Structures are given as structure tokens and as C-alpha cells.
Amino acid sequence: MNKHEQLRVLAEEAKQQLVNTKEKRKALSKLINCICRCNKLSRPNMGLPASLRNEIYQEGLQNLCLWLCNNIDKYNSERGEVIAWVNMLLIRRFYPEAARSIMGRKNDISVEASFWDNLSQEDLDSNSNSDQDLVEQFQKIRTYIEIDSKEIFKQAKMRSNQNINFQKIALKKIAGVSWKQISEELNAPIPTLSNFYQRYLHKFRDELSNLV
């Protein structure tokens, strides 16, 4: 059983247990421990000292874990993997909240950790009334890029390496894979990959924003 399947099974087990029971708490503990140890969680990168980034990460992750204990029933395995759902919540809610709390800022909080980087806040929030709305938006965009019916994401290839395309990078970023891991897997420098990704993400912004 791979890690994604293991997380899905643990999430479903946690959902099935009765609220406020020992079994529920035990199942949630197993799930959260597995999530924290899976090495696939996105981390904030705000151009700040590493110590501050880590503080934001720890607070955001702690708040997410508390939220999961009360809201695990919102997870729907038919709409995607547990880690993609968790990373979406971290990026869209818990990291920004932690950053505002720690830094005392109400605006200009920028969290670079996954696909959402260049989609505007207005694009994503205009029709979002709940965390479930955000989950559905997230999965819709992921599926759209993965299916690529127009083959525009596959055809957006890196000039220096035709085996690397936007789809390949975007799906890894959506899944919470770090730039370091992507660089090692694709055998290309991080700056080259990041610049290529950001350039085409901006190019496809209207195409993807129309989905939400």
C-alpha cells in the first residue's frame, strides 16, 4: 500500500468512528501522525528568515490538525488524495492565518507552496463560501490540468529539455512536492524549473481562472 492509499484508508476509518469516542481519537491520531510524517506537506516561503518561516509552518500545521479533528467528515476521497486536500487547506487558509498572526499583517501575505501562486485572490474567492468550495475548486483545476483535453499543458515544454512540460511540474506542485524534489526527479536546476513554471502559469491564468 503506497502512502496516498494509506492516508485515504486512515481518513475513511476516522470518518466512520463515532464522535467523542476513544476510537475516533485514536483514528484521528493515526491519520494526523501519518500526514505529518509523509514528507509531502507544502511549506511557506515568504522571503523571510528560516526561523520565522518555520514558526509560521508549525502554527499553521498545528491549527490545521486541530481543524481536521473536528472536520474530517469534509474529506471526500472521490475528489482527490488526502495530501492534496491538506495542502490546499494549508496554502489557502492556515498558512496565511498563521502568517498574519505571527507577523501582524492584514494584507500582502504571500505563500508560495503550490499551484495557487499566480491565481488572484478574487478569482478563487468570488464563488467560495466554505472550505468545501475551495476543495472543489482545487480538485477541478487539478483534474483539468491532468486530463488536458486541449493538450496545451503537455505542449508547453521547456526549450532546454523537451521531456519537461508545464503539466508535469504543475501536478507535482499541486501534490505538494518541493522544488528540491522536483529538481532531483527531473534533473534540472530549481531556478530554471521555477522560472518556466511561473511564466506558463501566468500564461494559463485566464484559462484556469475560468474554472472557478
Secondary structure as the mmCIF struct_conf table of DSSP 4:
data_model
#
loop_
_struct_conf.conf_type_id
_struct_conf.id
_struct_conf.beg_label_comp_id
_struct_conf.beg_label_asym_id
_struct_conf.beg_label_seq_id
_struct_conf.end_label_comp_id
_struct_conf.end_label_asym_id
_struct_conf.end_label_seq_id
HELX_RH_AL_P HELX_RH_AL_P1 LYS A 3 GLN A 16
BEND BEND1 GLN A 17 GLN A 17
HELX_LH_PP_P HELX_LH_PP_P1 LEU A 18 LEU A 18
TURN_TY1_P TURN_TY1_P1 VAL A 19 ASN A 20
BEND BEND2 THR A 21 THR A 21
HELX_RH_AL_P HELX_RH_AL_P2 LYS A 22 ARG A 37
BEND BEND3 CYS A 38 ASN A 39
BEND BEND4 GLY A 47 LEU A 48
HELX_RH_AL_P HELX_RH_AL_P3 ALA A 50 ASN A 71
HELX_RH_3T_P HELX_RH_3T_P1 ILE A 72 LYS A 74
HELX_RH_3T_P HELX_RH_3T_P2 SER A 77 ARG A 79
HELX_RH_AL_P HELX_RH_AL_P4 VAL A 82 LEU A 89
HELX_RH_PI_P HELX_RH_PI_P1 LEU A 90 PHE A 94
HELX_RH_AL_P HELX_RH_AL_P5 TYR A 95 MET A 103
BEND BEND5 LYS A 106 ASN A 107
BEND BEND6 ALA A 113 SER A 114
HELX_RH_3T_P HELX_RH_3T_P3 PHE A 115 ASN A 118
BEND BEND7 LEU A 119 LEU A 119
HELX_RH_AL_P HELX_RH_AL_P6 GLN A 121 ASP A 125
TURN_TY1_P TURN_TY1_P2 SER A 126 ASN A 127
BEND BEND8 SER A 130 SER A 130
HELX_RH_AL_P HELX_RH_AL_P7 ASP A 131 ILE A 147
TURN_TY1_P TURN_TY1_P3 SER A 149 LYS A 150
HELX_RH_AL_P HELX_RH_AL_P8 ILE A 152 GLN A 155
STRN STRN1 LYS A 157 MET A 158
TURN_TY1_P TURN_TY1_P4 ARG A 159 SER A 160
STRN STRN2 ASN A 161 ASN A 165
HELX_RH_AL_P HELX_RH_AL_P9 PHE A 166 ILE A 174
TURN_TY1_P TURN_TY1_P5 ALA A 175 GLY A 176
HELX_RH_AL_P HELX_RH_AL_P10 TRP A 179 LEU A 186
TURN_TY1_P TURN_TY1_P6 ASN A 187 ASN A 187
BEND BEND9 ALA A 188 ALA A 188
HELX_RH_AL_P HELX_RH_AL_P11 ILE A 190 LYS A 203
TURN_TY1_P TURN_TY1_P7 PHE A 204 PHE A 204
HELX_RH_AL_P HELX_RH_AL_P12 ARG A 205 SER A 209
TURN_TY1_P TURN_TY1_P8 ASN A 210 LEU A 211
#
